[in-house]
Amino acid sequence: MAGYLGNKFDMIVHHLAVMTSECKIYEIKKQDSVYFVPDILDQARKEGFAPCKYCVN
């Protein structure tokens, strides 16, 4: 399983092992989901995703 899930709708990336209720990760629609494999946050940033302020340091 990937460690990071990006939401293409708002361009926010979440850390799946650290997510909180504030992340609203369960509201991400399937068509807006992108998993980062390998689990590299740098790859998400290169693709224009901003880190979630609740679960990504």
C-alpha positions in Angstrom: 0.0 0.0 0.0 1.2 3.5 -0.8 2.2 5.8 2.0 0.9 9.0 0.4 -2.5 9.7 -1.2 -3.0 12.8 -3.3 -6.3 14.6 -4.0 -6.2 15.9 -7.6 -9.2 18.1 -6.8 -7.5 20.3 -4.2 -3.9 19.2 -4.9 -3.2 18.2 -1.3 -1.2 15.1 -0.4 -1.9 13.1 2.8 0.2 10.6 4.7 -1.9 7.5 5.1 -0.2 6.3 8.3 -0.6 9.7 10.1 -3.9 11.0 8.8 -6.3 12.7 11.3 -10.0 13.4 11.2 -9.2 17.0 10.1 -7.7 15.6 6.9 -11.1 14.6 5.5 -9.3 11.9 3.5 -12.5 9.8 3.3 -14.1 12.5 1.3 -11.7 12.2 -1.6 -13.4 10.8 -4.6 -11.9 7.8 -6.3 -11.4 9.6 -9.6 -9.5 12.4 -7.7 -7.2 9.9 -5.9 -3.5 9.4 -6.8 -1.2 7.1 -4.9 2.5 7.8 -4.9 4.6 4.7 -5.5 7.2 4.5 -4.3 6.1 6.3 -1.2 8.1 9.5 -1.8 6.7 12.8 -0.7 9.2 14.5 -3.0 7.5 13.0 -6.0 4.1 14.4 -4.9 5.7 17.9 -4.5 7.3 17.6 -8.0 3.8 16.9 -9.4 2.4 20.1 -7.7 0.8 18.7 -4.6 1.0 20.6 -1.3 1.4 18.7 1.9 -1.6 18.4 4.2 -1.1 20.7 7.2 -2.5 18.0 9.6 -0.7 14.8 8.6 2.4 15.7 6.6 5.3 17.4 8.3 
